[in-house]
Every structure is written in C-alpha cells, then in structure tokens.
Amino acid sequence: MKFVTVRDLRLTPGKVWELAKQERRIVLTANGRPMAILTGVDENSLEEDLDAIERAQALVALDRIHQDSLEKGTDRISEREIDAEYLEVLKRPKFELTHNRVQTILAFIRSRGVHAPALPHSLDLPHHDDEPFLEAALSAGADALVTGNTRHFPEDACKGICVLTPDEFLQTLPSPLSVP
C-alpha cells in the first residue's frame, strides 16, 4: 500500500492515477495524517464494491461498539424475547434470507451483543412485544435504540432513548477513515 499526499494529487494527478493502476489501494494523506483510501474498482462490479466497503465500515463500527461494551463490562446479551423477535423479523419474506443466513446473523448478534438485562419498566408501546428492546436500552443506559420500525417506539413512550433506523444510526458513527 502506497501513501500519497493531497499536494501530490493536486500537483501531479497523472502520476497518482498511474500509481493507482499498479496498487490495489493508496492512502491519501494531509499534513502527514491519513484522510482517505483510494481503491480500484471495476465498472462491472461498482455496486458490489461499494456495498462491500459499507459492510466493512459497519463491521469496524460494530467492533468499536463491542470494544466499548467490553470496557464498560456490558459485553453479553441473550434475552429470549429479543432473540425470538430477531428470529421472527429476519425470517420475513421481504428480507429474502435463507435459513442458514438467518442463523449466521443471529450467531453474529449473540457473539457481539451487549449484555443488558431487560429490567422491568413501566412502558406503554403500541406493540408490547417491542418492550423488552426498550427495557434493555433503558436498563443499559443506551444512547439509542436501533430499529427498522421507528413507529413502534413513539418518542413520548421512550423515556429519553433516541430511536433510530439502521441508516440513521450508521450516519451517527464516525467513519473508520475519518481524521479526528
């Protein structure tokens, strides 16, 4: 992997593009600090390449969250109601997931989940089967609850827990490539 400065890119872009043809990845730096990665793509697989990069960034973000949970001592979860809800949601036809893929996702969630017992709270959600999720978030002092269906978690019933869609949540995370 080669490192190229922003100045080099600005002053000699042709040389940088030639280098890009030879290297799989180039790290772009500003003031000696990495700020971006240039990577080659194939026009026939651009969407797949972008999806792979997004998945990798999401995994890095999840690893950061997991590391934070380890440091706080809240590094396990296995709540039956929550597992059952995940299973029911992942089996929905709209996701087009095979049985093996569902089991892989569940195993991943269980291995990387944060232990947060769903301590009883006085809640009044539109769907009572969603209450263990909010109870766990409240019990753990979570900053946010991430769900594909925010309508099930009205703001006035969530006791200060921010409810985000997966896309909104990913937008809040720092890019693994960002410079502080």
Secondary structure, 3 states (H helix, E strand, C coil): CEEEEHHHHHHCHHHHHHHHHHCCEEEEEECCEEEEEEECCCHHHHHHHHHHHHHHHHHHHHHHHHHHHHHHCCCCCCCHHHHHHHHHHHCCHHHCCCHHHHHHHHHHHHHHCCCCCCCCCCCCCCCHHHHHHHHHHHHHCCCEEECCCHHHCCHHHCCCCEEECHHHHHHHCCCCCCCC
